[in-house]
Amino acid sequence: MKDQGGTTTVINQDKTLYEAIKRFNVDTTAAQPLATGGQFGISTTAADDELHKEIMKKYEESVERILELESRGDGNASKVLDLEDELKRTKDRLSECLDALRKIHMVSKEPVPVEGSSERSSGAQSPASLAQVAPPEVLRSVRQALRNRDNELQLMQRKMKNTESQVNDLEIQLNSAEETRKRLEKQLLDTKKELTAQTRALDDAGRDIKRLEERLAKVESERNVLDSAKKHLDDEVRRLKSLLDASATDGEKKALEEAEARIREIEDETKKRYLLFFTTCIFLL
């Protein structure tokens, strides 16, 4: 059974055959009484009529069946067309999948790029060999590539852990150095405070020394005055003693006694001044 025009041709041929059989039956029915004789004409015609009816009935059923099959055939033809379209789409998807498998196989077969090198392995497969690649081989190569990537990932994780450990050690050292720096800064501040206090104390001591030097100069001046006064008194005592030795009168003796008393007073006053001078020196020291 053919599509479109073929189906119409079959139906027309069935109708033509149906009309021809009808005409043949009519002609046969008309000619049978003449050929068979009068005695068998009635029974033969009745049997032929029954047979004709049965044949026509079966033929009509056959025609209806054929028409039904033809109508179903049109549906099947559309289904066939749909299936052909689906088959084409499936082939296209299969081609895309095979192309994807080839690309995956190529990627899985590519060597791992080494840092600082852009050269590819000379053992890479050609496109002709990749065109014949089988899915199981692709699966094996992908699994191998995944295992390699997993090994690389584990290696990188170990390196990362080592780096993290080194970073932690450096952080500990940095914290220790920071604490040492803070401690040294505190010691430096304390030293600066002590130095400032000592400088202030030295300044105060310098001022005290200057005041003591001024007092000492005054005391030295007073001592020089006392020394000159003592020398003058000693000279006066010697002069009076000489006068006493030379004088024999009572009046002179009285004057001499008064002079001696005056000398003793001067000596006492001089002793007091010396005592005050030494006391002041001891206090200053």
Beta strands, then each sheet from edge to edge (+ up, - down):
end
